Amino acid sequence: MIKNLRTHAFRLALAASVLGLAACSSAPEQEDIERVPNKSAQALYEDAKQTLDSGLYARAIELLGAINARYPFGPYARQVQMDLVYAYYQTGNTDQALATIDRFIRLNPNHKDLDYMYYMRGLVSIKADENAFQEYFGVDRADRDANRTRVAFQDLTTLVKNYPNSPYAPEAKKRIVWLLNKMARYELKVAEYYFEREAYLAAANRGKYVVEHYSQSSYLKQAFDIMEKSYRKLGLQDLAENVKKAKSANPRSK
């Protein structure tokens, strides 16, 4: 009997603990809701826009998120999502920004502001690849995986190709040049790695990839150079001479 009472008491205590933890875990979410006043969609959006324009991005995310939750099909729904992308970008929350962008593009394939979303997806991918500490101290990070860079390049290229008259196209073109050089530099870093380890064929192939895919970059000469010296190490003198001639004939490799 005593044992059963103790078991029952233990179960009650355990249940109370679980409920207490659940209440604690849900408390911040409830506080977030309470911090957003009960206003109309228009009034809330005016508050959110003013907050966003003031650079208070975390608070703007709270307000915009509340509008998104309370009025998911309201007249401000799409604009709220676009503003959320910008706020997430400014706070460095790249995962949420990308998720919001992807959902917006999927649900609104013909929206008039789709150029903005492709532009922001490019910027968000760039930010996701950044490392503020290493960038600040000038650490060369060209040997890191370039997947995010490629994604950003594709998105900005899509913007320029599909929306040539977009107000974001000029800035996108500048960033495309920068991304092109970054990708070429990455390939050359890998080529140099292979060359130092006497994997000359792999080094030559990386250089060839730059010549074929990033011929507009400022690293074309270096790509030709590593191809030529790799072929010479392999004893492929004819190929090395062909590369040398191609380098001399290409004005971008001077």
Secondary structure, 3 states (H helix, E strand, C coil): CHHHHHHHHHHHHHHHHHHHHHHHHHHHHHHHHHHCCCCCHHHHHHHHHHHHHCCCHHHHHHHHHHHHHHCCCCCCHHHHHHHHHHHHHHHCCHHHHHHHHHHHHHHCCCCCCHHHHHHHHHHHHHHHCCCHHHHHCCCCCCCCCCHHHHHHHHHHHHHHHHCCCCCCHHHHHHHHHHHHHHHHHHHHHHHHHHHHCCCHHHHHHHHHHHHHHCCCCCCHHHHHHHHHHHHHHCCCHHHHHHHHHHHHHCHHHC
